[in-house]
């Protein structure tokens, strides 16, 4: 075969590495009927108990078949602003919102335009695509200690000192579920609101907190006076990962940059998807969704946590997200555990793929796993525990 060398090669993101390994081992795609998708980060896409219905259709007009606006359709941007103003008293307008085709493209846009002299800092244990994005963009970064010794709960005292710093952080953290909330979140916001500092706060799992949702926008006094970027998406809390709609809330100056970027680099986001998500953000509906998602997944977190603990796994999970972050008993690595699970058409995310230093199976996260209960209904618990018991 003729060697194709015109493009640089790049491996898949960590979750997809696991999905592809699963497909090779089982000839099925994780998430298909009969599989146990404990490696995947998606929620149930049917109503949860007490939650609102999800629309089955939307009406499309001739205007909706036209090109979308570069920074997002005004009704969706207004709905996003209204949401944050209603629940967090954010004091923003639609001019503080840019719409993207999911959360990851929004994060990419922030990092691609980051000035070269800004130092990136990120927790040692974090969301797997951060590693890939920073690597492909050639950005060095400083690690904030987040490991077994501090139970994956760094404080502001662990952050680097100095000017011209951008924090990149998921909150609640993916994979650990550790949530920075209340006074601790306010301190973080105040620190990174200072001149010369900035933060990208990825709130994909905002709805999944116990006792309820939280956002950095509650504590930002004047977003136009900061280099803070709050990233959200319809993927998790609104239960529609397939719509591929995300957004950034930031200073108007930054939103203008994202609009200009979209004009040549993205071309806007599907108008049909934007129409659908605008409907999901109706305030009465989203109020119901926030309460139902938090309640349902808090119970799932408790239930699966007790089950995993009974099997001898050591849990480090926080109070947010829909993952359990755990250490396997003995010297078993996440990859070795997956080899056992694949025989049962199941799989987890090996902890090494959440290591921002990528130290492999021999590193401090080699024996850790991220177990996702996001896609699981209550009825799957018994079968899940039986498979896990055989493999542990």
Protein Blocks (a to p, Z undefined) as FASTA:
>chain_A
ZZdfkbccddddfklmmmmmmmmmnopaehiahiacfkbccddfbdcehiacddfbdcdd
fklmpccdfkbpfklmmmmmmmmmmmnonopafklpccdebjklmmmmmmmmpcfklccd
ddfbdcfklmmmmmmnopacddddddfknoopacfklpcedehiacdddddddfkopace
hjllmmmmmmmmpghiacdddfklmmmccfbdcdfklmmmblmlcccdcdddfklmnopa
knopadddddfklmmmmmmmmmmmnnpaafklmmmmmmmmpmklmmmmmmmmmmmmmmmm
mmmmmmmmmnopacfbdfedjbdcdddehjbdfklmmmmmmmnopacddfklmmmnlnoj
mlmklmgccddfklpcfklmmmmmmmmmmmZZ
